[in-house]
Amino acid sequence: MRNVLLIASVALAATGLAGCAGSAQPSAGGSSPAAAAPTNPCKADDFKVTGDFGAAPKVEIPNCKPTSELVIKDLVVGTGAEVKTGSTATVNYQLTTFSDKKVLDSSFQRGAPFDVENVGQAQVIDGWNEGIVGLKEKGRRLLIVPPAKGYGKGGQGIKANETLVFVIDGVKVTPAA
């Protein structure tokens, strides 16, 4: 199945994510389980991302209903080569889960960018194959990935039907051969 996200990075599921999956934790703000779920759909501008290109971002997840659509927003428009279908994108990224607002993975923290080879057909989730096309070197992008374009039923330390929030920095783009 092509929905294998960031193969090398998900190795951290064995160390840190396994304990996070399925853990019942209160939502930010101390809402009780009886609190009504938000009904207003999230928009890209509802998410607050701070931090400079090349540094781990801080992401604030809003209190809204996750969308069923892939959301793409350039936070910093890059100045270098653009990711195209078939190219290789070297990126740094941070993954935050929507439901519990936890950072589950970060190449920034590891200090090692990740190579996405053959964008469009890469061995990553569909949200990445679609969502990094058009990202430029030195650009920073927000991707909000619905479950259908992420892990769906769950896996790799991600719980079922989780919306994934990525901040991705374009480090280098290598054209298709």
C-alpha positions in Angstrom: 0.0 0.0 0.0 1.3 3.4 -1.0 0.2 4.9 2.3 3.5 4.4 4.0 4.6 7.8 5.3 8.2 8.7 5.6 9.5 5.2 6.0 12.7 6.1 7.8 11.0 8.5 10.2 8.3 6.3 11.3 10.9 4.1 12.9 10.3 6.3 15.8 6.9 4.7 16.2 8.7 1.8 17.8 10.3 4.1 20.4 8.0 6.9 21.1 4.8 6.7 19.2 3.6 3.3 20.4 2.8 4.8 23.8 0.9 7.7 22.3 -1.4 5.7 20.1 -4.7 5.2 21.7 -3.9 7.0 24.9 -6.8 9.0 26.2 -5.8 12.5 26.9 -7.9 15.6 27.5 -7.9 18.2 24.8 -6.2 21.5 25.2 -8.3 23.9 27.2 -9.5 21.2 29.5 -12.7 20.5 27.7 -14.7 17.6 29.2 -15.8 14.7 27.0 -19.3 16.0 27.1 -18.3 19.2 25.4 -19.8 19.7 22.0 -17.5 19.0 19.0 -16.8 22.1 16.9 -18.9 22.3 13.8 -17.1 25.1 11.9 -14.7 23.6 9.3 -11.0 24.4 9.6 -9.4 26.7 7.1 -5.6 27.0 6.5 -5.5 30.5 8.1 -6.9 29.0 11.4 -3.6 27.2 12.0 -0.9 29.3 13.5 2.7 28.4 12.6 5.7 30.2 14.0 9.4 29.7 13.5 11.9 30.4 10.7 12.7 28.2 7.7 15.2 25.5 8.7 14.1 25.5 12.4 11.5 23.3 14.0 8.1 25.1 13.8 5.6 25.7 16.6 2.1 24.7 15.4 -1.1 25.8 17.1 -4.0 23.6 16.2 -7.4 25.5 16.2 -10.6 24.4 17.7 -12.5 23.6 14.6 -13.7 20.6 12.6 -11.0 19.0 10.5 -11.7 19.1 6.8 -12.0 16.1 4.5 -10.0 17.9 1.9 -6.2 18.2 1.6 -5.3 21.7 2.6 -2.1 23.3 1.2 -0.8 26.7 2.2 2.6 28.2 1.5 3.9 29.9 4.6 7.1 31.0 2.9 7.2 31.0 -0.8 10.6 29.6 -1.8 13.0 31.1 -4.3 14.6 27.9 -5.7 13.7 25.0 -7.9 10.1 23.7 -7.7 9.0 20.2 -6.8 7.4 18.6 -9.8 6.0 15.1 -10.4 8.8 12.7 -10.7 11.4 14.9 -9.0 13.2 14.2 -5.7 12.4 16.6 -2.9 14.7 16.8 0.1 12.7 18.2 2.9 12.5 18.8 6.6 9.2 18.3 8.2 7.3 18.1 11.4 4.1 16.0 12.0 1.5 17.1 14.6 -1.6 15.1 15.1 -4.8 17.1 15.0 -6.8 15.3 17.7 -4.3 15.5 20.5 -2.0 18.3 19.2 1.1 16.2 19.8 4.3 16.4 17.7 4.8 12.8 16.6 7.7 13.1 14.3 10.2 15.8 13.3 13.2 15.6 10.9 14.1 19.0 12.4 14.7 17.4 15.7 16.7 14.5 14.2 18.8 17.0 12.2 18.4 14.9 9.1 16.3 15.9 6.1 14.2 13.3 4.3 14.3 12.5 0.6 11.0 12.0 -1.2 12.0 10.2 -4.4 9.7 10.2 -7.5 7.2 12.6 -6.1 3.7 11.7 -7.2 4.5 8.0 -6.9 6.7 8.1 -3.9 6.4 5.6 -1.0 4.7 8.2 1.2 1.1 9.0 2.0 -1.1 10.4 -0.8 -1.3 13.7 1.0 2.5 14.1 0.5 2.5 12.9 -3.1 -0.1 15.6 -3.9 0.8 18.2 -1.3 4.5 18.8 -2.0 4.2 19.4 -5.7 4.8 23.0 -6.3 6.9 23.5 -3.1 10.1 25.4 -3.9 13.5 25.2 -2.4 13.7 27.6 0.6 9.9 27.4 0.9 7.8 26.4 3.9 4.5 24.7 3.5 1.6 23.8 5.7 -0.2 20.5 4.8 -3.4 19.5 6.5 -3.9 15.9 5.5 -7.3 14.2 6.0 -7.4 10.5 7.0 -8.3 9.4 3.4 -5.0 10.9 2.2 -3.1 9.9 5.3 -3.3 6.7 7.3 -7.0 6.2 7.2 -7.6 3.2 9.5 -4.4 4.0 11.3 -1.0 2.4 11.6 2.7 3.4 12.0 1.8 4.8 15.4 -1.1 7.0 14.0 -4.6 6.3 15.4 -7.5 5.6 13.1 -9.0 8.5 11.1 -6.4 11.0 12.3 -6.0 14.3 10.6 -2.3 15.0 10.1 -0.7 18.5 10.3 2.7 18.9 8.6 5.0 21.8 8.3 7.4 21.1 5.4 10.6 23.0 4.4 11.9 22.5 0.9 15.6 22.0 1.3 16.6 20.8 -2.2 14.8 19.7 -5.4 16.5 17.3 -7.9 14.7 17.1 -11.3 13.6 13.7 -12.6 16.2 11.9 -14.6 
